[in-house]
């Protein structure tokens, strides 16, 4: 479906006259009315939404306490359920939370640890799971939709994290057709696996920046997904960092700070910059790179991607973590203006630090996944079917099919490296994610040009831009059923997902 077809369909839906004119106006995304993009007015959200307080000190997210007494074990309980948050003064927002926290508590374990987490689903009337995004856990412990936990029930997840698995992962529900809703209502948290000895100087600190996306109605509630959300993925009105709007981190001049960046939004592409502050990329979804990549001025995180960076705040002053515009394709009216949002600021002041240890030149081994004889192709697709006046069914597909929990789409051999080619002939970018493993991007083809990644990295999610083909080398080390899908959660819920059976 392209934009022209959508506009025609809009007319067929009975959207005509001023509304259609509005849609056309929205092609010029600078159009504004009353300071708000027209597209936001088109949504159910009111024109004057609640104002969120800004400028509080950046909070450190709470850690999930380890109840185990033996070394090398982590045991805890995570309960998903209804909670109230106060995002705006005087307004209670009903949300979902893990142990009453949103974002959920940070889980921090060490490589080699045996992890046992008892999940209790206290979400009224909805099944749920916990999916351990990016982590090498057994398929039957990975919170797949087929292993849904009914409301009121519980399940214990148990797995051992192998040596070499240190990285910034995250956890969130993965339940049939409700993943998007449960995540935007608040269910997501960071999961850090740390090495026993790491190469990054402790003096750099280790700061989680967990990005989520919030849309609030005037009464403080979270509006349900609109048709535009179901097409494009839900983009909120506020990007939060550790649950806060524009928090402030205060450091001494001369500080080098290690940040772990998590895009835990449903659908927002975050093209981030620290402006003048020199940024060095040290890690990706699957942990540290082989060597630091210096001189980065920006980094793009599509939904579900993570990165680790070291930022140098050399002189006294104020440094903003801002977004740059990124056009990921948009169907219909209401493309949000994502330029130049300040997500957080860093204030460097006080006595200057003089002794910051340097970053090592080598961080760890990242061996190349060699090319393979087994090649597969996955093609993203979208379709829209009119079901009478005002009713429309949208389908998001891979290889022409929407997700079926009872269907195995692909069979692959455990331990075998395969080359997967993901093609995106649609009009929107779709970030591709595979459960249970980390892959490597081999090359990206777009407009008849083939480019190789600037550096080798372990990834579990990679953006496939519209019109692009991304080729990845992938291997699964454990048998069982694994999902692969678009990580715009509304697309995943509407069928852009498949199952690979990893066989011995
Ligand atoms: Cu998608």
Boltz pocket constraint, residues with backbone or C-beta under 6 A from the ligand:
constraints:
  - pocket:
      binder: B
      contacts: [[A, 429], [A, 430], [A, 431], [A, 486], [A, 487], [A, 488], [A, 491], [A, 492], [A, 496]]
      max_distance: 6.0
